[in-house]
Amino acid sequence: MALLDLLGRRWALRILWELRDSPATFRELQERCDGLSPTVLNTRLRELRTAGIIELDESVGYQTTSHGAGLLRALMPLNAWATNWARRVP
């Protein structure tokens, strides 16, 4: 349940999703997550790092760890279901 608590926090899943294909700097993440304050972004990044889901590589920015990549793979079926569901909802 600790993971669901973390991922249920505002912006946590969005930040993780934005890192699915490539690393991003703090500023890039803030731009991709329009409306996200620097304070909240900093807090979520710290929480995701503490959980071992993302890491900071000074040369490229924030990126997923092997645990984070595994989590994203586990979420892909949910993404497929949500995409299908969204097509059917009026």
Residue frames relative to the residue before (quaternion, step in Angstrom):
aa qw qx qy qz dx dy dz
M 1.0000 0.0000 0.0000 0.0000 0.00 0.00 0.00
A 0.5468 0.6215 -0.4073 0.3859 3.59 1.12 -0.48
L 0.6446 0.5151 -0.3263 0.4611 3.59 1.00 -0.79
L 0.6603 0.4972 -0.3172 0.4650 3.59 0.90 -0.84
D 0.6065 0.5396 -0.3490 0.4681 3.57 1.08 -0.67
L 0.6712 0.4918 -0.2961 0.4690 3.58 0.89 -0.92
L 0.7184 0.4514 -0.2615 0.4601 3.59 0.79 -0.99
G 0.6335 0.5381 -0.3247 0.4513 3.57 1.22 -0.42
R 0.5284 0.6205 -0.4188 0.4006 3.57 1.23 -0.15
R 0.6291 -0.5756 0.3753 0.3633 3.52 -1.04 0.85
W 0.8524 0.1517 -0.1815 0.4663 3.54 -0.97 1.07
A 0.4942 0.6858 -0.4423 0.2997 3.65 1.11 -0.33
L 0.6945 0.4550 -0.2803 0.4817 3.60 0.81 -0.94
R 0.6309 0.5363 -0.3377 0.4476 3.58 0.98 -0.76
I 0.6421 0.5094 -0.3238 0.4726 3.59 0.95 -0.84
L 0.6526 0.5010 -0.3114 0.4755 3.57 0.89 -0.91
W 0.6532 0.5189 -0.3142 0.4532 3.60 0.91 -0.88
E 0.6595 0.5144 -0.3095 0.4523 3.59 0.97 -0.80
L 0.6921 0.4486 -0.2723 0.4955 3.59 1.20 -0.42
R 0.4020 0.7669 -0.4429 0.2324 3.60 1.26 -0.03
D 0.7861 0.3393 -0.1771 0.4854 3.61 0.95 -0.78
S 0.8127 -0.0396 0.0692 0.5772 3.57 1.08 -0.66
P 0.6056 -0.5504 0.4208 0.3914 3.57 -1.23 0.41
A 0.0867 -0.7809 0.6159 0.0587 3.55 -1.28 0.34
T 0.4575 -0.6566 0.5252 0.2894 3.53 -1.15 0.65
F 0.7069 -0.4237 0.3434 0.4503 3.54 -1.32 0.17
R 0.6889 0.4903 -0.2801 0.4545 3.57 0.82 -1.02
E 0.6408 0.5184 -0.3254 0.4634 3.60 0.98 -0.80
L 0.6511 0.5035 -0.3173 0.4711 3.58 0.97 -0.82
Q 0.6437 0.5207 -0.3261 0.4563 3.55 0.97 -0.81
E 0.6591 0.4961 -0.3072 0.4745 3.60 1.01 -0.76
R 0.6687 0.5048 -0.3004 0.4558 3.60 0.97 -0.84
C 0.7305 0.3457 -0.1925 0.5566 3.56 1.12 -0.73
D 0.1557 -0.8365 0.5214 0.0651 3.54 0.55 1.21
G 0.7883 0.2928 -0.2347 0.4876 3.54 -0.81 1.01
L 0.5599 0.6005 -0.3836 0.4227 3.57 1.28 -0.08
S 0.3552 -0.7467 0.5212 0.2110 3.57 -0.69 1.06
P 0.6125 -0.5628 0.4014 0.3835 3.60 -1.14 0.55
T 0.6302 0.5471 -0.3354 0.4370 3.59 1.03 -0.74
V 0.6825 0.4650 -0.2863 0.4858 3.58 0.87 -0.92
L 0.6311 0.5270 -0.3399 0.4567 3.60 0.95 -0.81
N 0.6575 0.5101 -0.3088 0.4605 3.57 0.88 -0.90
T 0.6516 0.5146 -0.3089 0.4639 3.58 0.97 -0.85
R 0.6886 0.4729 -0.2899 0.4671 3.60 0.83 -0.94
L 0.6283 0.5243 -0.3441 0.4603 3.60 0.96 -0.76
R 0.6462 0.5119 -0.3160 0.4696 3.57 0.97 -0.84
E 0.6637 0.5023 -0.3059 0.4623 3.60 0.92 -0.87
L 0.6764 0.4826 -0.2928 0.4731 3.59 0.92 -0.87
R 0.6289 0.5115 -0.3321 0.4822 3.59 1.09 -0.65
T 0.6485 0.5213 -0.3144 0.4571 3.59 0.92 -0.88
A 0.6824 0.4770 -0.2727 0.4822 3.58 1.09 -0.75
G 0.4793 -0.6953 0.4218 0.3300 3.60 1.26 -0.15
I 0.4645 0.6933 -0.4299 0.3447 3.58 1.24 0.39
I 0.7748 0.0949 -0.0684 0.6212 3.56 1.13 -0.65
E 0.1535 -0.7586 0.6234 0.1114 3.53 -1.34 0.24
L 0.3729 -0.7007 0.5587 0.2405 3.53 -1.28 0.37
D 0.0866 -0.7441 0.6621 0.0223 3.52 -0.79 1.11
E 0.4405 -0.7427 0.4357 0.2538 3.58 -0.40 1.22
S 0.6833 0.5073 -0.3004 0.4308 3.61 1.06 -0.61
V 0.8084 0.2405 -0.1226 0.5230 3.63 1.09 -0.57
G 0.5833 -0.5724 0.3831 0.4306 3.59 1.16 -0.42
Y 0.7386 -0.3610 0.3051 0.4807 3.54 -1.21 -0.57
Q 0.0501 0.7825 -0.6176 0.0604 3.54 -1.08 0.81
T 0.5683 -0.5872 0.4411 0.3710 3.54 -1.22 0.38
T 0.4069 -0.6498 0.5805 0.2742 3.52 -1.26 0.54
S 0.6962 -0.4108 0.3272 0.4894 3.59 -1.21 -0.11
H 0.6239 0.5201 -0.3408 0.4733 3.61 1.08 -0.66
G 0.6548 0.5130 -0.3074 0.4621 3.57 0.98 -0.82
A 0.6404 0.5104 -0.3193 0.4769 3.57 1.02 -0.81
G 0.6406 0.5167 -0.3169 0.4714 3.58 1.03 -0.76
L 0.6307 0.5233 -0.3243 0.4725 3.56 1.03 -0.78
L 0.6528 0.5067 -0.3172 0.4653 3.59 0.93 -0.83
R 0.6283 0.5170 -0.3371 0.4737 3.60 1.01 -0.75
A 0.6583 0.5068 -0.3060 0.4650 3.58 1.01 -0.80
L 0.6813 0.4925 -0.2847 0.4607 3.60 1.11 -0.62
M 0.5057 0.6863 -0.4154 0.3171 3.61 1.16 -0.40
P 0.6439 0.4900 -0.3565 0.4670 3.68 0.89 -0.66
L 0.6191 0.5248 -0.3432 0.4728 3.59 1.06 -0.66
N 0.6297 0.5264 -0.3270 0.4684 3.58 1.01 -0.78
A 0.6487 0.5084 -0.3156 0.4701 3.59 0.95 -0.86
W 0.6455 0.5097 -0.3179 0.4716 3.58 0.95 -0.86
A 0.6721 0.5080 -0.2993 0.4480 3.60 0.88 -0.94
T 0.6266 0.5304 -0.3316 0.4650 3.58 1.03 -0.75
N 0.6611 0.4948 -0.2919 0.4825 3.56 0.95 -0.89
W 0.6466 0.5227 -0.3085 0.4621 3.56 0.94 -0.88
A 0.6636 0.5216 -0.3101 0.4375 3.60 0.90 -0.92
R 0.6249 0.5389 -0.3368 0.4534 3.59 1.10 -0.61
R 0.7223 0.4579 -0.2381 0.4603 3.58 1.09 -0.70
V 0.6097 0.5525 -0.3557 0.4432 3.57 1.18 -0.44
P 0.4458 -0.7123 0.4713 0.2680 3.60 -0.80 0.99
